[in-house]
Structure formats: C-alpha cells, structure tokens
C-alpha cells in the first residue's frame, strides 16, 4: 500500500486549498478512505471519510460546511477541497486506509 498526499502549502485565512491523495498497491475502489490531520502538539484526528463509491461522506464538526471530500476511483485518487480556511486548520494532513498512512502534506493558514 502506498499513499502520497500533495497540495499543501501556505494560505491566508479565508483562502482555499485542494489536497490530493494518490493511492496504489490495493484495490482503491473497495475501501472507504479517510483524511486525517495532526496539529502541533495534538493527536492525529479523522476529519473526513468517504465510502467506497463516494456516495456517503462524513465530516468532523470542525470542518463541516467548509471542507469537501471526494474520490475518483478510476484514478485511485482522493481529494479534499478546503475552503474558508482558518488558522486552526494548520496541521499536517494525511490520508489513511487499512492502517497505512502517507507522508502527509503541511497546510499552514496564516496572514
């Protein structure tokens, strides 16, 4: 299993970013997959999960209404569209499935 996140960066409050998670080494379409984040000094937390088909999504209250998770099973890729970003969204963002994690991508929200 290999998961590679990308798309992080520095953005001002109120801005947007789109993260990607490219997956390989397993049958991507057979599994729900989750975005997590870990802020400095805090534990890793799940923030958004998408079902195998993409028809069902769940979000943590902290990101609900601002973030949108999606997937393209043909490309074995998952996405996280992040809008109205806040300084408290600053964290390393990971995708996770089957107990595996990517290397993460840093998102920093600051003016």
N, CA, C and O atoms as a Tinker XYZ file with bonds, in Angstrom:
   444  protein
     1  N      0.846000   -1.193000    0.000000    73     2
     2  CA     0.000000    0.000000    0.000000    64     1     3
     3  C      0.882000    1.243000    0.000000    63     2     4     5
     4  O      1.804000    1.365000    0.807000    81     3
     5  N      0.592000    2.147000   -0.898000    73     3     6
     6  CA     1.299000    3.427000   -0.929000    64     5     7
     7  C      0.278000    4.554000   -1.061000    63     6     8     9
     8  O     -0.619000    4.512000   -1.904000    81     7
     9  N      0.441000    5.556000   -0.207000    73     7    10
    10  CA    -0.421000    6.730000   -0.224000    64     9    11
    11  C      0.471000    7.960000   -0.301000    63    10    12    13
    12  O      1.396000    8.110000    0.497000    81    11
    13  N      0.203000    8.828000   -1.245000    73    11    14
    14  CA     1.021000   10.020000   -1.434000    64    13    15
    15  C      0.119000   11.251000   -1.450000    63    14    16    17
    16  O     -0.673000   11.452000   -2.370000    81    15
    17  N      0.261000   12.073000   -0.401000    73    15    18
    18  CA    -0.519000   13.309000   -0.317000    64    17    19
    19  C      0.226000   14.454000   -0.987000    63    18    20    21
    20  O      1.456000   14.479000   -1.018000    81    19
    21  N     -0.526000   15.385000   -1.516000    73    19    22
    22  CA     0.059000   16.586000   -2.114000    64    21    23
    23  C     -0.955000   17.715000   -2.074000    63    22    24    25
    24  O     -2.138000   17.505000   -1.805000    81    23
    25  N     -0.464000   18.919000   -2.349000    73    23    26
    26  CA    -1.352000   20.065000   -2.452000    64    25    27
    27  C     -1.320000   21.021000   -1.276000    63    26    28    29
    28  O     -1.982000   22.059000   -1.310000    81    27
    29  N     -0.573000   20.699000   -0.248000    73    27    30
    30  CA    -0.493000   21.595000    0.894000    64    29    31
    31  C      0.294000   22.850000    0.578000    63    30    32    33
    32  O      0.869000   22.989000   -0.502000    81    31
    33  N      0.310000   23.764000    1.543000    73    31    34
    34  CA     1.048000   24.998000    1.357000    64    33    35
    35  C      0.647000   26.044000    2.363000    63    34    36    37
    36  O     -0.050000   25.761000    3.338000    81    35
    37  N      1.096000   27.261000    2.113000    73    35    38
    38  CA     0.773000   28.401000    2.966000    64    37    39
    39  C     -0.365000   29.191000    2.322000    63    38    40    41
    40  O     -0.304000   29.533000    1.141000    81    39
    41  N     -1.391000   29.474000    3.101000    73    39    42
    42  CA    -2.549000   30.199000    2.585000    64    41    43
    43  C     -3.033000   31.169000    3.651000    63    42    44    45
    44  O     -2.886000   30.911000    4.846000    81    43
    45  N     -3.603000   32.273000    3.223000    73    43    46
    46  CA    -4.143000   33.249000    4.161000    64    45    47
    47  C     -5.488000   32.799000    4.703000    63    46    48    49
    48  O     -6.194000   32.036000    4.043000    81    47
    49  N     -5.852000   33.254000    5.881000    73    47    50
    50  CA    -7.190000   32.949000    6.403000    64    49    51
    51  C     -8.261000   33.335000    5.392000    63    50    52    53
    52  O     -8.200000   34.386000    4.754000    81    51
    53  N     -9.246000   32.445000    5.267000    73    51    54
    54  CA   -10.301000   32.647000    4.280000    64    53    55
    55  C     -9.997000   32.057000    2.921000    63    54    56    57
    56  O    -10.867000   32.013000    2.052000    81    55
    57  N     -8.770000   31.605000    2.729000    73    55    58
    58  CA    -8.366000   31.053000    1.448000    64    57    59
    59  C     -8.775000   29.596000    1.277000    63    58    60    61
    60  O     -9.454000   29.013000    2.122000    81    59
    61  N     -8.341000   29.031000    0.158000    73    59    62
    62  CA    -8.706000   27.656000   -0.194000    64    61    63
    63  C     -7.477000   26.873000   -0.635000    63    62    64    65
    64  O     -6.508000   27.439000   -1.142000    81    63
    65  N     -7.535000   25.583000   -0.433000    73    63    66
    66  CA    -6.553000   24.632000   -0.939000    64    65    67
    67  C     -7.272000   23.355000   -1.332000    63    66    68    69
    68  O     -8.340000   23.035000   -0.810000    81    67
    69  N     -6.666000   22.636000   -2.257000    73    67    70
    70  CA    -7.179000   21.312000   -2.624000    64    69    71
    71  C     -6.068000   20.296000   -2.451000    63    70    72    73
    72  O     -5.032000   20.367000   -3.113000    81    71
    73  N     -6.296000   19.358000   -1.561000    73    71    74
    74  CA    -5.338000   18.288000   -1.322000    64    73    75
    75  C     -5.693000   17.074000   -2.171000    63    74    76    77
    76  O     -6.859000   16.838000   -2.490000    81    75
    77  N     -4.671000   16.315000   -2.529000    73    75    78
    78  CA    -4.847000   15.060000   -3.253000    64    77    79
    79  C     -4.154000   13.940000   -2.508000    63    78    80    81
    80  O     -3.164000   14.152000   -1.808000    81    79
    81  N     -4.693000   12.739000   -2.672000    73    79    82
    82  CA    -4.086000   11.536000   -2.105000    64    81    83
    83  C     -4.089000   10.481000   -3.205000    63    82    84    85
    84  O     -5.138000    9.946000   -3.563000    81    83
    85  N     -2.927000   10.193000   -3.727000    73    83    86
    86  CA    -2.790000    9.180000   -4.768000    64    85    87
    87  C     -2.473000    7.841000   -4.127000    63    86    88    89
    88  O     -1.525000    7.732000   -3.350000    81    87
    89  N     -3.262000    6.822000   -4.447000    73    87    90
    90  CA    -3.143000    5.517000   -3.810000    64    89    91
    91  C     -2.703000    4.457000   -4.800000    63    90    92    93
    92  O     -3.009000    4.533000   -5.989000    81    91
    93  N     -1.983000    3.472000   -4.298000    73    91    94
    94  CA    -1.585000    2.341000   -5.119000    64    93    95
    95  C     -1.307000    1.147000   -4.206000    63    94    96    97
    96  O     -1.126000    1.293000   -2.998000    81    95
    97  N     -1.278000   -0.022000   -4.813000    73    95    98
    98  CA    -0.938000   -1.225000   -4.063000    64    97    99
    99  C     -2.116000   -1.967000   -3.461000    63    98   100   101
   100  O     -1.931000   -2.970000   -2.771000    81    99
   101  N     -3.318000   -1.489000   -3.714000    73    99   102
   102  CA    -4.519000   -2.172000   -3.252000    64   101   103
   103  C     -5.668000   -1.758000   -4.160000    63   102   104   105
   104  O     -5.534000   -0.850000   -4.981000    81   103
   105  N     -6.793000   -2.435000   -4.002000    73   103   106
   106  CA    -7.955000   -2.126000   -4.837000    64   105   107
   107  C     -8.670000   -0.921000   -4.247000    63   106   108   109
   108  O     -9.512000   -1.055000   -3.360000    81   107
   109  N     -8.327000    0.239000   -4.744000    73   107   110
   110  CA    -8.771000    1.509000   -4.177000    64   109   111
   111  C    -10.289000    1.572000   -4.034000    63   110   112   113
   112  O    -10.799000    2.029000   -3.011000    81   111
   113  N    -10.994000    1.126000   -5.033000    73   111   114
   114  CA   -12.449000    1.262000   -5.038000    64   113   115
   115  C    -13.155000    0.360000   -4.042000    63   114   116   117
   116  O    -14.367000    0.474000   -3.859000    81   115
   117  N    -12.429000   -0.526000   -3.400000    73   115   118
   118  CA   -13.035000   -1.475000   -2.466000    64   117   119
   119  C    -13.068000   -0.973000   -1.032000    63   118   120   121
   120  O    -13.603000   -1.652000   -0.156000    81   119
   121  N    -12.506000    0.206000   -0.775000    73   119   122
   122  CA   -12.357000    0.649000    0.607000    64   121   123
   123  C    -12.798000    2.099000    0.790000    63   122   124   125
   124  O    -12.551000    2.964000   -0.050000    81   123
   125  N    -13.466000    2.328000    1.933000    73   123   126
   126  CA   -13.627000    3.692000    2.390000    64   125   127
   127  C    -12.252000    4.232000    2.766000    63   126   128   129
   128  O    -11.355000    3.472000    3.128000    81   127
   129  N    -12.098000    5.527000    2.679000    73   127   130
   130  CA   -10.801000    6.127000    2.959000    64   129   131
   131  C    -11.028000    7.448000    3.690000    63   130   132   133
   132  O    -12.056000    8.103000    3.511000    81   131
   133  N    -10.071000    7.821000    4.501000    73   131   134
   134  CA   -10.237000    8.931000    5.440000    64   133   135
   135  C     -9.101000    9.940000    5.328000    63   134   136   137
   136  O     -7.944000    9.576000    5.118000    81   135
   137  N     -9.454000   11.208000    5.470000    73   135   138
   138  CA    -8.470000   12.274000    5.670000    64   137   139
   139  C     -8.325000   12.496000    7.172000    63   138   140   141
   140  O     -9.314000   12.538000    7.904000    81   139
   141  N     -7.091000   12.636000    7.614000    73   139   142
   142  CA    -6.767000   12.953000    8.987000    64   141   143
   143  C     -5.900000   14.216000    9.007000    63   142   144   145
   144  O     -5.364000   14.646000    7.986000    81   143
   145  N     -5.787000   14.780000   10.179000    73   143   146
   146  CA    -4.826000   15.870000   10.341000    64   145   147
   147  C     -4.229000   15.822000   11.748000    63   146   148   149
   148  O     -4.839000   15.321000   12.693000    81   147
   149  N     -3.032000   16.353000   11.848000    73   147   150
   150  CA    -2.358000   16.412000   13.137000    64   149   151
   151  C     -1.750000   17.796000   13.291000    63   150   152   153
   152  O     -0.824000   18.174000   12.573000    81   151
   153  N     -2.288000   18.530000   14.235000    73   151   154
   154  CA    -1.779000   19.859000   14.532000    64   153   155
   155  C     -0.617000   19.740000   15.521000    63   154   156   157
   156  O     -0.512000   18.737000   16.226000    81   155
   157  N      0.243000   20.735000   15.580000    73   155   158
   158  CA     1.374000   20.688000   16.513000    64   157   159
   159  C      0.918000   20.458000   17.947000    63   158   160   161
   160  O      0.050000   21.167000   18.456000    81   159
   161  N      1.508000   19.466000   18.587000    73   159   162
   162  CA     1.189000   19.168000   19.970000    64   161   163
   163  C     -0.106000   18.430000   20.193000    63   162   164   165
   164  O     -0.511000   18.213000   21.335000    81   163
   165  N     -0.760000   18.041000   19.119000    73   163   166
   166  CA    -2.046000   17.342000   19.246000    64   165   167
   167  C     -1.985000   15.974000   18.579000    63   166   168   169
   168  O     -1.084000   15.688000   17.790000    81   167
   169  N     -2.954000   15.142000   18.910000    73   167   170
   170  CA    -3.034000   13.820000   18.297000    64   169   171
   171  C     -3.645000   13.918000   16.887000    63   170   172   173
   172  O     -4.365000   14.860000   16.554000    81   171
   173  N     -3.322000   12.907000   16.090000    73   171   174
   174  CA    -3.923000   12.829000   14.775000    64   173   175
   175  C     -5.417000   12.586000   14.918000    63   174   176   177
   176  O     -5.834000   11.760000   15.729000    81   175
   177  N     -6.226000   13.296000   14.141000    73   175   178
   178  CA    -7.670000   13.167000   14.233000    64   177   179
   179  C     -8.271000   12.974000   12.841000    63   178   180   181
   180  O     -7.806000   13.574000   11.871000    81   179
   181  N     -9.306000   12.135000   12.747000    73   179   182
   182  CA   -10.007000   11.995000   11.471000    64   181   183
   183  C    -10.877000   13.216000   11.220000    63   182   184   185
   184  O    -11.516000   13.721000   12.143000    81   183
   185  N    -10.909000   13.692000    9.994000    73   183   186
   186  CA   -11.728000   14.853000    9.691000    64   185   187
   187  C    -12.760000   14.598000    8.594000    63   186   188   189
   188  O    -13.779000   15.286000    8.535000    81   187
   189  N    -12.512000   13.633000    7.739000    73   187   190
   190  CA   -13.476000   13.364000    6.667000    64   189   191
   191  C    -13.267000   11.957000    6.150000    63   190   192   193
   192  O    -12.135000   11.513000    5.956000    81   191
   193  N    -14.382000   11.254000    5.925000    73   191   194
   194  CA   -14.347000    9.892000    5.401000    64   193   195
   195  C    -15.293000    9.800000    4.219000    63   194   196   197
   196  O    -16.353000   10.425000    4.202000    81   195
   197  N    -14.897000    9.018000    3.240000    73   195   198
   198  CA   -15.742000    8.817000    2.065000    64   197   199
   199  C    -15.894000    7.322000    1.822000    63   198   200   201
   200  O    -14.939000    6.559000    1.970000    81   199
   201  N    -17.091000    6.913000    1.451000    73   199   202
   202  CA   -17.377000    5.500000    1.210000    64   201   203
   203  C    -16.737000    5.024000   -0.088000    63   202   204   205
   204  O    -16.185000    5.814000   -0.853000    81   203
   205  N    -16.823000    3.718000   -0.319000    73   203   206
   206  CA   -16.172000    3.129000   -1.479000    64   205   207
   207  C    -16.627000    3.776000   -2.793000    63   206   208   209
   208  O    -15.813000    4.058000   -3.673000    81   207
   209  N    -17.914000    3.999000   -2.907000    73   207   210
   210  CA   -18.453000    4.564000   -4.144000    64   209   211
   211  C    -18.390000    6.079000   -4.180000    63   210   212   213
   212  O    -18.535000    6.696000   -5.236000    81   211
   213  N    -18.170000    6.672000   -3.015000    73   211   214
   214  CA   -18.204000    8.130000   -2.916000    64   213   215
   215  C    -19.571000    8.676000   -2.589000    63   214   216   217
   216  O    -19.754000    9.889000   -2.485000    81   215
   217  N    -20.539000    7.783000   -2.424000    73   215   218
   218  CA   -21.897000    8.247000   -2.208000    64   217   219
   219  C    -22.195000    8.706000   -0.795000    63   218   220   221
   220  O    -23.175000    9.412000   -0.558000    81   219
   221  N    -21.354000    8.307000    0.142000    73   219   222
   222  CA   -21.553000    8.685000    1.544000    64   221   223
   223  C    -20.291000    9.357000    2.076000    63   222   224   225
   224  O    -19.184000    8.845000    1.909000    81   223
   225  N    -20.471000   10.497000    2.711000    73   223   226
   226  CA   -19.352000   11.212000    3.308000    64   225   227
   227  C    -19.695000   11.598000    4.741000    63   226   228   229
   228  O    -20.859000   11.810000    5.081000    81   227
   229  N    -18.680000   11.685000    5.559000    73   227   230
   230  CA   -18.845000   12.119000    6.938000    64   229   231
   231  C    -17.723000   13.088000    7.286000    63   230   232   233
   232  O    -16.591000   12.937000    6.827000    81   231
   233  N    -18.051000   14.080000    8.101000    73   231   234
   234  CA   -17.097000   15.123000    8.449000    64   233   235
   235  C    -17.083000   15.372000    9.951000    63   234   236   237
   236  O    -18.093000   15.235000   10.642000    81   235
   237  N    -15.899000   15.742000   10.427000    73   235   238
   238  CA   -15.815000   16.244000   11.791000    64   237   239
   239  C    -16.523000   17.596000   11.857000    63   238   240   241
   240  O    -16.572000   18.340000   10.877000    81   239
   241  N    -17.065000   17.895000   13.031000    73   239   242
   242  CA   -17.785000   19.159000   13.183000    64   241   243
   243  C    -16.894000   20.360000   12.865000    63   242   244   245
   244  O    -17.368000   21.387000   12.379000    81   243
   245  N    -15.617000   20.219000   13.143000    73   243   246
   246  CA   -14.692000   21.338000   12.959000    64   245   247
   247  C    -14.511000   21.744000   11.500000    63   246   248   249
   248  O    -14.081000   22.863000   11.223000    81   247
   249  N    -14.834000   20.851000   10.563000    73   247   250
   250  CA   -14.633000   21.163000    9.141000    64   249   251
   251  C    -15.929000   21.108000    8.341000    63   250   252   253
   252  O    -15.944000   21.455000    7.160000    81   251
   253  N    -16.996000   20.684000    8.964000    73   251   254
   254  CA   -18.269000   20.523000    8.255000    64   253   255
   255  C    -18.716000   21.851000    7.663000    63   254   256   257
   256  O    -18.709000   22.881000    8.338000    81   255
   257  N    -19.106000   21.814000    6.390000    73   255   258
   258  CA   -19.557000   23.022000    5.705000    64   257   259
   259  C    -18.445000   23.795000    5.035000    63   258   260   261
   260  O    -18.708000   24.687000    4.228000    81   259
   261  N    -17.207000   23.466000    5.355000    73   259   262
   262  CA   -16.059000   24.165000    4.751000    64   261   263
   263  C    -15.205000   23.251000    3.872000    63   262   264   265
   264  O    -14.640000   23.691000    2.871000    81   263
   265  N    -15.117000   21.976000    4.255000    73   263   266
   266  CA   -14.302000   21.002000    3.529000    64   265   267
   267  C    -15.206000   20.038000    2.774000    63   266   268   269
   268  O    -16.308000   19.721000    3.222000    81   267
   269  N    -14.728000   19.577000    1.627000    73   267   270
   270  CA   -15.454000   18.584000    0.839000    64   269   271
   271  C    -14.504000   17.478000    0.412000    63   270   272   273
   272  O    -13.485000   17.729000   -0.230000    81   271
   273  N    -14.853000   16.251000    0.778000    73   271   274
   274  CA   -14.066000   15.084000    0.390000    64   273   275
   275  C    -14.677000   14.477000   -0.861000    63   274   276   277
   276  O    -15.898000   14.450000   -1.017000    81   275
   277  N    -13.825000   13.993000   -1.747000    73   275   278
   278  CA   -14.296000   13.337000   -2.965000    64   277   279
   279  C    -13.259000   12.312000   -3.403000    63   278   280   281
   280  O    -12.146000   12.282000   -2.879000    81   279
   281  N    -13.621000   11.490000   -4.346000    73   279   282
   282  CA   -12.694000   10.479000   -4.850000    64   281   283
   283  C    -12.971000   10.211000   -6.320000    63   282   284   285
   284  O    -14.085000   10.396000   -6.811000    81   283
   285  N    -11.927000    9.771000   -7.003000    73   283   286
   286  CA   -12.016000    9.339000   -8.385000    64   285   287
   287  C    -11.448000    7.929000   -8.427000    63   286   288   289
   288  O    -10.231000    7.747000   -8.463000    81   287
   289  N    -12.319000    6.938000   -8.424000    73   287   290
   290  CA   -11.851000    5.550000   -8.370000    64   289   291
   291  C    -11.080000    5.155000   -9.628000    63   290   292   293
   292  O    -10.202000    4.294000   -9.566000    81   291
   293  N    -11.386000    5.757000  -10.738000    73   291   294
   294  CA   -10.656000    5.457000  -11.976000    64   293   295
   295  C     -9.194000    5.895000  -11.880000    63   294   296   297
   296  O     -8.319000    5.311000  -12.520000    81   295
   297  N     -8.940000    6.928000  -11.074000    73   295   298
   298  CA    -7.577000    7.438000  -10.901000    64   297   299
   299  C     -6.957000    7.006000   -9.579000    63   298   300   301
   300  O     -5.817000    7.362000   -9.283000    81   299
   301  N     -7.701000    6.238000   -8.779000    73   299   302
   302  CA    -7.209000    5.823000   -7.455000    64   301   303
   303  C     -6.730000    7.033000   -6.651000    63   302   304   305
   304  O     -5.662000    7.005000   -6.039000    81   303
   305  N     -7.520000    8.070000   -6.665000    73   303   306
   306  CA    -7.144000    9.319000   -6.026000    64   305   307
   307  C     -8.313000    9.869000   -5.223000    63   306   308   309
   308  O     -9.468000    9.808000   -5.643000    81   307
   309  N     -7.977000   10.412000   -4.049000    73   307   310
   310  CA    -8.956000   11.055000   -3.196000    64   309   311
   311  C     -8.570000   12.524000   -3.063000    63   310   312   313
   312  O     -7.397000   12.878000   -3.179000    81   311
   313  N     -9.552000   13.367000   -2.820000    73   311   314
   314  CA    -9.318000   14.799000   -2.742000    64   313   315
   315  C     -9.937000   15.381000   -1.482000    63   314   316   317
   316  O    -10.854000   14.804000   -0.897000    81   315
   317  N     -9.424000   16.521000   -1.080000    73   315   318
   318  CA   -10.037000   17.292000   -0.012000    64   317   319
   319  C    -10.008000   18.757000   -0.423000    63   318   320   321
   320  O     -8.953000   19.391000   -0.438000    81   319
   321  N    -11.173000   19.281000   -0.753000    73   319   322
   322  CA   -11.303000   20.701000   -1.063000    64   321   323
   323  C    -11.540000   21.442000    0.250000    63   322   324   325
   324  O    -12.503000   21.166000    0.966000    81   323
   325  N    -10.666000   22.372000    0.550000    73   323   326
   326  CA   -10.729000   23.096000    1.820000    64   325   327
   327  C    -10.973000   24.567000    1.528000    63   326   328   329
   328  O    -10.147000   25.232000    0.902000    81   327
   329  N    -12.094000   25.060000    1.978000    73   327   330
   330  CA   -12.475000   26.472000    1.781000    64   329   331
   331  C    -12.595000   27.167000    3.125000    63   330   332   333
   332  O    -12.681000   26.520000    4.168000    81   331
   333  N    -12.598000   28.481000    3.088000    73   331   334
   334  CA   -12.749000   29.289000    4.311000    64   333   335
   335  C    -11.774000   28.840000    5.388000    63   334   336   337
   336  O    -12.149000   28.657000    6.547000    81   335
   337  N    -10.546000   28.670000    4.999000    73   335   338
   338  CA    -9.545000   28.154000    5.935000    64   337   339
   339  C     -9.294000   29.107000    7.090000    63   338   340   341
   340  O     -9.338000   30.328000    6.940000    81   339
   341  N     -9.029000   28.511000    8.252000    73   339   342
   342  CA    -8.788000   29.242000    9.489000    64   341   343
   343  C     -7.407000   28.901000   10.025000    63   342   344   345
   344  O     -6.868000   27.847000    9.689000    81   343
   345  N     -6.825000   29.754000   10.840000    73   343   346
   346  CA    -5.519000   29.418000   11.420000    64   345   347
   347  C     -5.527000   28.088000   12.172000    63   346   348   349
   348  O     -4.513000   27.390000   12.200000    81   347
   349  N     -6.636000   27.738000   12.767000    73   347   350
   350  CA    -6.706000   26.468000   13.492000    64   349   351
   351  C     -6.753000   25.251000   12.583000    63   350   352   353
   352  O     -6.713000   24.119000   13.067000    81   351
   353  N     -6.836000   25.461000   11.292000    73   351   354
   354  CA    -6.722000   24.349000   10.349000    64   353   355
   355  C     -5.264000   23.990000   10.052000    63   354   356   357
   356  O     -4.994000   23.009000    9.360000    81   355
   357  N     -4.344000   24.771000   10.567000    73   355   358
   358  CA    -2.923000   24.487000   10.367000    64   357   359
   359  C     -2.569000   23.131000   10.951000    63   358   360   361
   360  O     -2.788000   22.879000   12.136000    81   359
   361  N     -2.021000   22.262000   10.114000    73   359   362
   362  CA    -1.722000   20.890000   10.525000    64   361   363
   363  C     -1.040000   20.170000    9.369000    63   362   364   365
   364  O     -0.970000   20.675000    8.248000    81   363
   365  N     -0.543000   18.985000    9.672000    73   363   366
   366  CA    -0.132000   18.065000    8.620000    64   365   367
   367  C     -1.342000   17.185000    8.302000    63   366   368   369
   368  O     -1.964000   16.611000    9.196000    81   367
   369  N     -1.653000   17.094000    7.034000    73   367   370
   370  CA    -2.826000   16.349000    6.589000    64   369   371
   371  C     -2.386000   15.029000    5.961000    63   370   372   373
   372  O     -1.476000   14.981000    5.133000    81   371
   373  N     -3.065000   13.957000    6.383000    73   371   374
   374  CA    -2.738000   12.607000    5.933000    64   373   375
   375  C     -3.983000   11.929000    5.367000    63   374   376   377
   376  O     -5.107000   12.227000    5.770000    81   375
   377  N     -3.765000   11.025000    4.439000    73   375   378
   378  CA    -4.822000   10.088000    4.094000    64   377   379
   379  C     -4.458000    8.730000    4.683000    63   378   380   381
   380  O     -3.284000    8.381000    4.813000    81   379
   381  N     -5.485000    7.983000    5.031000    73   379   382
   382  CA    -5.250000    6.709000    5.694000    64   381   383
   383  C     -6.269000    5.666000    5.272000    63   382   384   385
   384  O     -7.448000    5.966000    5.082000    81   383
   385  N     -5.789000    4.427000    5.128000    73   383   386
   386  CA    -6.643000    3.298000    4.813000    64   385   387
   387  C     -5.927000    2.020000    5.225000    63   386   388   389
   388  O     -4.710000    1.911000    5.079000    81   387
   389  N     -6.672000    1.067000    5.733000    73   387   390
   390  CA    -6.121000   -0.254000    6.076000    64   389   391
   391  C     -4.938000   -0.163000    7.043000    63   390   392   393
   392  O     -4.069000   -1.036000    7.049000    81   391
   393  N     -4.906000    0.875000    7.846000    73   391   394
   394  CA    -3.812000    1.026000    8.792000    64   393   395
   395  C     -2.562000    1.643000    8.205000    63   394   396   397
   396  O     -1.544000    1.741000    8.889000    81   395
   397  N     -2.617000    2.059000    6.961000    73   395   398
   398  CA    -1.482000    2.692000    6.305000    64   397   399
   399  C     -1.716000    4.200000    6.213000    63   398   400   401
   400  O     -2.849000    4.680000    6.190000    81   399
   401  N     -0.597000    4.924000    6.160000    73   399   402
   402  CA    -0.616000    6.381000    6.079000    64   401   403
   403  C      0.361000    6.847000    5.016000    63   402   404   405
   404  O      1.344000    6.178000    4.695000    81   403
   405  N      0.054000    8.019000    4.483000    73   403   406
   406  CA     1.041000    8.652000    3.632000    64   405   407
   407  C      2.038000    9.435000    4.469000    63   406   408   409
   408  O      2.056000    9.337000    5.696000    81   407
   409  N      2.867000   10.213000    3.783000    73   407   410
   410  CA     3.876000   11.001000    4.475000    64   409   411
   411  C      3.311000   12.315000    4.987000    63   410   412   413
   412  O      3.936000   12.994000    5.802000    81   411
   413  N      2.154000   12.663000    4.517000    73   411   414
   414  CA     1.490000   13.893000    4.937000    64   413   415
   415  C      1.880000   15.087000    4.094000    63   414   416   417
   416  O      2.919000   15.091000    3.435000    81   415
   417  N      1.029000   16.100000    4.126000    73   415   418
   418  CA     1.298000   17.362000    3.454000    64   417   419
   419  C      0.953000   18.498000    4.413000    63   418   420   421
   420  O     -0.112000   18.502000    5.029000    81   419
   421  N      1.858000   19.451000    4.530000    73   419   422
   422  CA     1.694000   20.522000    5.506000    64   421   423
   423  C      0.756000   21.598000    4.967000    63   422   424   425
   424  O      0.905000   22.068000    3.839000    81   423
   425  N     -0.201000   21.972000    5.790000    73   423   426
   426  CA    -1.088000   23.101000    5.496000    64   425   427
   427  C     -0.888000   24.139000    6.589000    63   426   428   429
   428  O     -1.048000   23.846000    7.774000    81   427
   429  N     -0.540000   25.341000    6.187000    73   427   430
   430  CA    -0.354000   26.438000    7.128000    64   429   431
   431  C     -1.261000   27.585000    6.737000    63   430   432   433
   432  O     -1.206000   28.089000    5.615000    81   431
   433  N     -2.097000   27.988000    7.681000    73   431   434
   434  CA    -3.027000   29.092000    7.450000    64   433   435
   435  C     -2.585000   30.261000    8.312000    63   434   436   437
   436  O     -2.692000   30.230000    9.538000    81   435
   437  N     -2.091000   31.284000    7.651000    73   435   438
   438  CA    -1.533000   32.415000    8.387000    64   437   439
   439  C     -1.513000   33.653000    7.494000    63   438   440   441
   440  O     -1.355000   33.557000    6.277000    81   439
   441  N     -1.675000   34.811000    8.122000    73   439   442
   442  CA    -1.571000   36.066000    7.388000    64   441   443
   443  C     -0.154000   36.617000    7.469000    63   442   444
   444  O      0.130000   37.675000    6.907000    81   443
